[in-house]
Amino acid sequence: MNILGRLALADGKGVVRLEDRYDTDIDDLWSAVTDPERLARWYGKVEGDLRLGGAFTVYLESADLEGRCRVDVCEPPQRLRYTSRESDESAARGNGPAPFDQTVEATLRADGNQTVLTIEVRGLPADKLEYFGAGWQLHAENLAAYLTGRTPDDSRWAELVPAYQEQAKALRSQ
């Protein structure tokens, strides 16, 4: 199984960093990660302004999770960073951790006919880090599926969790 992500701890909070290569040019990948219509095909329903200083909401149907986000950095087509927090209403419906602030940064780099996407998510609950690792890898895989015309497959999450549990266990034992 190809594990794209690495888990880490910083100031007591969890960090997920993953990298993958996509068979598309940087402008197309940038569009796939910032255009609400395209995001809806592989990630979730996004409404609002994905420009510097803009605010948007995201709804992930598979997790019944709604987040409110603010764009902190927007440098098309190389870099997007936003801060996100799950809504209190969404948290009340789920069984996850209490709402927390997380920072999500996507960096794109052209490499020939491909584009390398690095995603780093900071501020995650350290005791649930493995689940966030699996979730973010699933998002990266769903993006790849969308770009190649395949249907995203959320069932992979359960297959990914054990590998991320091993990483989290090693972190916690340090």
Order of alpha helices (4+ residues) and beta strands (2+ residues): beta-beta-alpha-alpha-beta-beta-beta-beta-alpha-beta-beta-alpha-alpha
